[in-house]
Amino acid sequence: MSTELRTRLEESLIPPLVALLVALVIGDLLILLFGQSPSTVYRLLLEGALGNPYGFAQVIYKTTTLTFAGLAVAFALRAGLFNIGGESQIAAGAFGAAVAGLMLPAGTPWILAIPLCLFAAAAFGGAVGWVPGVLRTKFGAHEVIVTIMLNFIVLALLNWIVTSHLHVAETVHTPDIRAGSVTPLSAFFSTFHGSAANLTILFALAAAVWMWWYLFRTRRGYELRAVGLQPDAAEYGGINVGGVWIRAMTISGMIAGLGGTNFVLGYKHYYEEGFVGGAGFLGIAIALVGRNHPVGVVLAAFFFAVLSQGGLAIHAFVPKQMVEVLQGAVILAVAVSVPAVRAALIRSRRVPAS
């Protein structure tokens, strides 16, 4: 193994593993405070998430939306922007997919219906992401403030549209998609005892592959990363920084918008108020834990999905907020220990062998 490859592997694997160990130690102490055995709690958590077909399928379902959310945040962060609008972008994408599905005739073949719904989801999510990109570029408005405000505005607007024009039940949701040909997305996992898992996970993995290719194998990706590292130097080098910001926020919104298809196309087949459930905000943590790399984001999304699903099996032993505390411990451990471990690795390489 070459020295360069070994160095890259060490910097990629050792810091996250140390952070995970730190988080587990924190979790052990918290579990002991509640008078429970850490090994028992962790065993039940893993059995609830991975020890049965239904639990594992639910992990897949949750991983799908979280992957899209994490990729969206990571993509914007690569350009030096902080997209906190995942909640509204996912909801807008879901609404777009639902509207497209309602407009299609019932007999539309799946090979046409699914791409059209995906396109609508990306377009609606991208439109919400485009707004803060333009406001940042043209008027200097900080994208954090704009995306936070857009969360309230977009969600309220969607709820008004559904309630006023598409309301069909006690809960706020649209009618079912008439193009029933989108159901093949949920057919594969239908045997997992009614699980919500569906083949939208393939779109999430494809998005991760595309993001890796775009960031590290294209000129546009190089420009985006250059702007994220040093916008002044990038502009001096001839890169249109404003154009990169707009493009980054738009694509980030498109990726988040596709996350809404997991619920609309693969599970319920309609848009419903409140279905996002905080996934957009959790995407921030996933991007942080995944170090803004597509592969890391997918792994982090799976890890958080395991915690979420497994947490349902440990409520009898520890408070339900325990899972949220564990998630916070992981985030803090990554934020604190990863830079420290990485700096220690760099120092160790500078020390000459005796």
Residue pairs with C-beta under 8 A, 6 or more apart in sequence:
7 349
10 345
11 342
11 345
14 341
14 345
15 337
15 338
15 339
15 341
15 342
15 345
16 289
16 291
16 296
16 334
16 338
18 337
18 338
18 341
19 289
19 330
19 333
19 334
19 337
19 338
19 341
20 330
20 333
22 329
22 333
22 336
22 337
23 326
23 329
23 330
23 332
23 333
26 329
26 333
27 38
27 42
27 325
27 326
27 329
28 38
30 318
30 322
30 325
30 326
30 329
31 37
31 38
31 41
31 318
31 322
32 38
34 317
34 318
34 319
34 322
36 317
36 318
40 317
41 314
41 317
41 318
44 310
44 313
44 314
44 317
45 306
45 307
45 310
45 311
45 313
45 314
46 306
46 310
47 55
47 310
47 313
48 55
48 309
48 310
48 311
48 312
48 313
48 314
49 55
49 56
49 58
49 59
49 305
49 306
49 307
49 309
49 310
49 313
50 56
50 59
50 306
50 310
53 192
53 193
53 195
54 192
54 193
54 194
54 195
55 309
55 310
55 313
56 192
57 189
57 192
57 193
57 195
57 196
57 197
58 195
58 196
58 197
58 309
59 302
59 305
59 306
59 309
60 189
60 195
60 197
60 201
60 305
61 195
61 196
61 197
61 198
61 201
61 262
61 266
61 267
62 304
62 305
62 308
62 309
63 201
63 204
63 298
63 301
63 302
63 305
64 197
64 198
64 200
64 201
64 203
64 204
64 259
64 262
64 266
65 90
65 259
65 262
65 263
65 276
65 279
66 279
66 282
66 283
66 286
66 301
66 304
66 305
67 201
67 204
67 205
67 207
67 208
67 259
67 286
67 297
67 298
67 301
68 90
68 204
68 207
68 255
68 256
68 258
68 259
68 262
68 283
69 86
69 90
69 256
69 259
69 279
69 280
69 282
69 283
69 286
69 301
70 283
70 286
70 287
70 290
70 297
70 298
70 300
70 301
71 204
71 207
71 208
71 211
71 255
71 283
71 287
71 294
71 297
72 83
72 86
72 89
72 129
72 252
72 253
72 255
72 256
72 259
72 283
73 82
73 83
73 86
73 252
73 283
73 284
73 286
73 287
74 211
74 287
74 290
74 292
74 293
74 294
74 297
75 83
75 211
75 215
75 248
75 251
75 252
75 255
76 82
76 83
76 143
76 248
76 249
76 252
77 83
77 228
77 287
77 292
78 215
78 224
78 225
78 228
78 248
78 292
79 224
79 225
79 227
79 228
79 244
79 245
79 248
79 249
80 227
80 228
80 229
80 231
81 133
81 136
81 143
81 228
81 245
81 248
81 249
81 252
82 143
82 144
82 147
83 89
83 129
83 132
83 143
83 147
83 249
83 252
83 253
83 256
84 144
84 147
84 148
84 151
84 280
84 281
84 284
85 128
85 129
85 132
85 146
85 147
85 148
85 150
85 151
85 154
85 253
85 256
85 280
86 256
86 259
86 279
86 280
86 281
86 283
86 284
87 151
87 155
87 276
87 278
87 279
87 280
87 281
88 128
88 147
88 150
88 151
88 153
88 154
88 155
88 280
89 125
89 128
89 129
89 154
89 252
89 253
89 256
89 257
89 259
89 280
90 125
90 256
90 257
90 259
90 260
90 276
90 279
90 280
91 154
91 155
91 158
91 260
91 271
91 275
91 276
92 124
92 125
92 127
92 128
92 154
92 158
92 253
92 257
92 260
93 121
93 122
93 124
93 125
93 256
93 257
93 258
93 259
93 260
93 261
94 121
94 257
94 260
94 261
94 263
94 264
94 271
94 275
94 276
95 124
95 158
95 161
95 162
95 174
95 260
95 271
96 120
96 121
96 122
96 123
96 124
96 125
96 257
96 260
97 117
97 118
97 120
97 121
97 124
97 260
97 261
97 264
97 265
97 271
98 174
98 177
98 264
98 270
98 271
99 120
99 174
99 271
100 116
100 117
100 119
100 120
100 121
101 113
101 117
101 177
101 178
101 179
101 182
101 264
101 265
101 269
102 166
102 174
102 175
102 177
102 178
104 113
104 116
104 117
104 177
104 178
104 179
105 178
105 179
106 178
106 179
106 180
107 181
108 179
108 181
109 181
110 181
110 182
110 183
110 184
113 179
113 181
113 182
114 181
114 182
114 184
114 185
114 265
117 177
117 179
117 182
117 261
117 264
117 265
118 203
118 258
118 261
118 265
121 257
121 258
121 260
121 261
121 264
122 254
122 255
122 257
122 258
123 254
123 257
124 257
125 253
125 254
125 255
125 256
125 257
125 258
125 259
125 260
126 250
126 251
126 253
126 254
126 257
127 253
128 150
128 154
128 253
128 257
129 249
129 250
129 251
129 252
129 253
129 254
129 256
129 257
130 246
130 249
130 250
130 253
131 146
131 150
132 141
132 143
132 146
132 147
132 150
132 249
133 143
133 245
133 246
133 247
133 248
133 249
133 250
134 246
135 141
135 143
135 146
136 142
136 143
136 146
136 245
136 249
137 242
137 243
137 245
137 246
138 242
143 249
151 280
158 271
158 273
159 172
159 273
162 172
162 173
162 174
162 271
162 273
163 172
166 174
166 175
167 173
168 174
168 175
171 272
171 273
172 272
172 273
172 274
173 268
173 270
173 271
173 272
173 273
174 270
174 271
174 272
175 270
176 269
176 270
177 264
177 265
177 269
177 270
180 269
182 265
182 269
183 269
184 199
185 198
185 199
185 200
185 265
185 266
186 198
186 199
186 266
186 267
187 199
188 198
188 199
189 195
189 197
189 198
189 199
196 266
196 267
197 266
198 262
198 265
198 266
198 267
199 266
200 261
200 262
200 265
200 266
203 258
203 261
204 258
204 259
204 262
204 298
205 298
207 255
207 258
208 294
208 295
208 297
208 298
209 294
211 255
211 294
212 293
212 294
212 295
213 221
214 220
214 221
215 221
215 224
215 225
215 294
220 247
223 234
223 239
223 244
224 244
224 247
224 248
226 233
226 234
226 237
226 239
227 234
227 239
227 241
227 244
227 245
227 248
231 241
234 241
234 244
235 241
256 280
256 283
259 279
260 271
260 276
263 271
263 272
263 275
264 270
264 271
268 275
282 304
282 327
285 300
285 304
285 327
285 330
285 331
286 297
286 300
286 301
286 304
287 297
287 300
288 331
288 334
288 335
289 296
289 300
289 303
289 304
289 330
289 331
289 334
290 296
290 297
290 298
290 299
290 300
290 301
291 338
303 330
304 327
307 323
307 326
307 327
308 323
310 323
311 320
311 322
311 323
314 322
314 323
